[in-house]
């Protein structure tokens, strides 16, 4: 029986370590936190109150840190970290690495025939598809913005045209009024000249 098989057998018997009152309170996560309360039943290890983390639950030293396949896991944060991976090792891309860097790491790993536990070729396809969708959405938004700008410009032009028409009509009205006034003045002048001529004749 190999050490990995022994570890797997041990893990089957190993209890799940959950923090105190995680089943009672929704805000508490199902992870492990050491109980520190004075009256904590879990800390006192009373029967039926759950198991506490102890060194006796450890896996064998030779197999510690290995995955189920018996490969040592190496954390990868950049392309240079791929050089750390040797025989009997497998790479795990850090969760803090962005999509662009992940794709670079994947491509380099493919060239060097290095295995990665949490990344596949499907990831590249998904990211590229997501990128295309984003670009399409961006284009649609830009097209909408351009249409809105066009509509706003057309409205402004219409307003300007209406204002110009109004100003032209008002100018025409003023011109008409001016011409009317001038005509009236001319008629008055004519009448006055006629009256003046008649008065002069009478005087003679």
C-alpha positions in Angstrom: 0.0 0.0 0.0 1.5 3.4 -1.1 1.7 6.4 1.2 -0.9 8.2 -0.9 -3.4 5.4 -0.4 -2.7 5.4 3.3 -3.3 9.2 3.4 -6.6 8.8 1.4 -7.7 6.1 3.9 -6.9 8.5 6.8 -8.7 11.3 5.1 -11.9 9.2 5.0 -11.9 8.9 8.8 -10.9 12.6 9.3 -13.7 14.8 10.6 -14.7 18.1 9.1 -13.4 20.9 11.2 -16.1 23.6 11.4 -15.9 26.7 13.6 -18.1 27.0 16.7 -21.8 27.8 16.1 -21.4 27.9 12.3 -24.5 25.8 12.0 -26.5 28.2 14.2 -25.5 31.6 12.8 -25.8 32.3 9.1 -23.1 35.0 9.1 -20.4 32.5 10.2 -18.6 30.7 7.4 -18.0 26.9 7.4 -14.2 27.3 7.9 -12.1 26.5 10.9 -11.4 29.0 13.7 -9.8 28.0 17.0 -12.3 28.3 19.9 -11.0 30.7 22.6 -14.0 31.3 24.9 -13.8 30.6 28.6 -17.0 28.4 28.6 -16.5 27.1 25.0 -17.7 23.4 24.9 -15.7 22.9 21.7 -12.5 24.1 23.4 -13.2 21.9 26.4 -13.7 19.0 23.9 -17.0 17.9 25.4 -18.7 14.9 23.8 -20.9 15.7 20.8 -19.7 19.3 20.5 -17.4 18.6 17.4 -13.7 17.8 16.9 -10.8 20.2 17.4 -7.8 20.4 15.1 -4.8 18.4 16.4 -1.4 17.2 15.0 -2.6 13.6 15.1 -4.8 14.3 12.1 -1.8 15.1 9.9 -1.0 13.1 6.7 2.3 11.2 6.4 5.4 13.5 6.1 6.5 12.0 2.7 3.1 12.7 1.1 2.3 16.0 2.7 1.6 18.8 0.2 0.9 16.3 -2.6 -2.3 16.1 -4.5 -4.4 12.8 -5.0 -2.2 11.8 -8.0 0.9 12.0 -5.9 2.3 15.2 -7.5 3.8 18.1 -5.5 1.8 21.4 -6.1 3.8 24.5 -7.0 2.2 28.0 -6.9 2.6 30.0 -10.1 2.3 33.7 -10.2 4.1 34.5 -13.5 5.8 32.9 -16.5 9.2 32.7 -14.8 7.7 30.4 -12.0 7.2 27.7 -14.6 10.9 27.0 -14.4 10.4 25.7 -10.8 8.3 22.8 -12.0 10.2 19.5 -12.4 9.3 15.9 -12.6 6.7 14.8 -10.0 5.4 18.4 -9.8 2.2 20.1 -11.0 1.6 23.9 -11.3 -1.3 25.8 -9.7 -2.0 29.3 -11.1 -2.6 31.8 -8.3 -6.1 33.2 -7.9 -4.6 36.7 -7.9 -3.3 36.4 -11.5 -5.4 38.2 -14.1 -6.9 36.7 -17.3 -4.2 38.2 -19.6 -1.3 36.8 -17.6 -3.1 33.5 -17.2 -3.3 33.1 -20.9 0.4 33.8 -21.3 1.2 31.2 -18.6 -1.0 28.6 -20.3 0.7 29.2 -23.6 4.2 28.9 -22.2 3.2 25.7 -20.2 1.8 24.2 -23.4 5.1 24.8 -25.2 7.1 23.3 -22.3 4.6 20.4 -21.8 4.0 21.4 -18.2 0.8 20.4 -16.4 -1.4 22.9 -14.7 -4.1 21.8 -12.2 -6.5 24.6 -12.4 -6.2 25.9 -16.0 -7.1 24.3 -19.4 -7.4 25.3 -23.0 -11.1 26.0 -22.4 -10.1 28.9 -20.2 -8.5 30.7 -23.2 -11.7 30.0 -25.3 -13.9 31.4 -22.6 -11.8 34.5 -22.0 -11.6 35.2 -25.8 -15.4 34.7 -26.1 -15.9 37.1 -23.1 -13.6 39.6 -24.7 -15.5 39.5 -28.0 -18.8 40.0 -26.1 -17.3 43.0 -24.3 -16.1 44.5 -27.5 -19.5 44.1 -29.2 -21.2 45.7 -26.2 -18.7 48.5 -26.4 -19.4 49.0 -30.1 -23.1 49.0 -29.5 -22.7 51.6 -26.8 -20.5 53.8 -29.0 -23.1 53.5 -31.9 -25.9 54.5 -29.5 -23.8 57.5 -28.3 -23.1 58.5 -31.9 -26.9 58.3 -32.7 -27.8 60.4 -29.7 -25.2 63.0 -30.7 -26.6 63.1 -34.2 -30.1 63.5 -32.9 -29.0 66.3 -30.6 -27.2 68.1 -33.4 -30.3 67.7 -35.7 -32.5 69.2 -32.9 -30.0 72.1 -32.4 -30.0 72.7 -36.2 -33.8 72.7 -36.2 -33.9 75.1 -33.3 -31.5 77.4 -35.1 -33.5 77.2 -38.3 -36.7 78.1 -36.4 -35.0 81.0 -34.7 -33.6 82.3 -38.0 -37.1 82.0 -39.6 -38.5 83.9 -36.6 -35.9 86.6 -36.9 -36.4 86.9 -40.7 -40.2 87.2 -40.3 -39.7 89.8 -37.6 -37.3 91.7 -39.8 -39.8 91.5 -42.7 -42.5 92.9 -40.5 -40.3 95.7 -39.3 -39.4 96.5 -43.0 -43.1 96.5 -43.9 -43.9 98.8 -41.0 -41.0 101.1 -42.0 -42.3 101.2 -45.7 -45.8 101.9 -44.5 -44.5 104.8 -42.3 -42.5 106.2 -45.2 -45.5 106.0 -47.5 -47.7 107.8 -44.9 -45.0 110.4 -44.5 -44.8 111.0 -48.2 -48.6 111.4 -48.5 -48.6 113.8 -45.6 -45.8 115.8 -47.2 -47.7 115.9 -50.5 -50.8 117.1 -48.7 -48.8 119.8 -46.9 -47.2 121.0 -50.1 -50.6 121.2 -51.7 -52.0 123.1 -48.8 -49.0 125.4 -48.8 -49.4 126.1 -52.5 -53.1 126.9 -52.1 -52.4 129.2 -49.2 -49.9 131.1 -51.2 -52.4 131.5 -54.1 -55.0 132.8 -51.7 -52.6 135.4 -50.4 -51.9 136.7 -53.9 
